[in-house]
Amino acid sequence: MKEFLLIFRRENTTDNPPMSPEQLQAMMKPWQDWIGSIAAQNKLVTAGNRLETDGTVVKPGNIVTNGPFVEIKEAIGGYTIIKADSLAEATEISKGCPILFVGGSVEVRAIIPM
């Protein structure tokens, strides 16, 4: 089996008000169910993490800038790593990702072992 990185993208919206604990729990439930179903198939490598919106970018010449600056509409919100026999299978697993129900997308990439 190969490992695949699933990258979760969504429209960058920094002007949304903070969610209530109830809203946060309601949002997380489909994610927990989806990740749980992957784990139940013994195909989960890393449960995944959400990413902060700020950070730094390191460029050639040891140039470090604040960022990543999201001048584009989409931002990476998180990731997970799964096991699958093929890109087609990993893509099929990705079709159940809850981010798709809120207008987001999932980028599926094979991980090449070093």
C-alpha positions, -999 to 999 in steps of 0.1 A, spaced: 0 0 0 11 35 -7 6 66 14 -13 96 2 -14 132 15 -49 147 15 -47 185 16 -79 203 26 -85 236 8 -113 261 13 -121 297 4 -101 320 26 -125 337 50 -109 356 78 -139 378 86 -161 351 100 -171 355 137 -158 329 161 -179 298 164 -198 289 196 -188 256 213 -220 241 199 -212 252 164 -176 239 167 -189 206 179 -214 203 151 -187 211 126 -163 186 140 -187 156 142 -187 148 104 -148 151 104 -146 127 134 -170 102 116 -151 104 83 -116 100 99 -131 72 121 -143 53 90 -108 55 74 -93 43 107 -118 14 108 -105 3 74 -69 4 88 -60 30 62 -53 60 85 -17 70 89 -20 104 104 -54 117 117 -45 151 104 -43 186 117 -57 220 111 -33 247 102 -30 282 116 -36 310 90 -2 327 97 33 314 96 65 322 77 79 314 43 116 305 38 129 313 3 163 308 -14 191 329 1 177 324 36 151 350 31 123 346 56 90 365 52 58 366 72 31 346 57 19 327 39 0 356 26 -32 345 10 -37 367 -20 -56 339 -36 -91 328 -29 -82 294 -15 -62 285 15 -49 253 29 -68 245 61 -53 211 71 -42 177 60 -43 140 68 -23 110 55 -39 78 45 -29 44 30 -45 32 -2 -36 8 -30 -38 34 -57 -45 71 -65 -80 61 -76 -87 45 -42 -73 75 -23 -95 97 -44 -125 76 -37 -119 79 0 -115 116 -3 -150 119 -18 -164 115 17 -145 145 32 -167 170 50 -149 199 35 -166 191 2 -200 199 18 -189 235 26 -175 243 -8 -139 232 -1 -118 207 -20 -93 179 -13 -60 176 -31 -48 140 -32 -10 134 -36 10 102 -34 39 104 -9 72 92 -24 93 75 3 128 89 8 
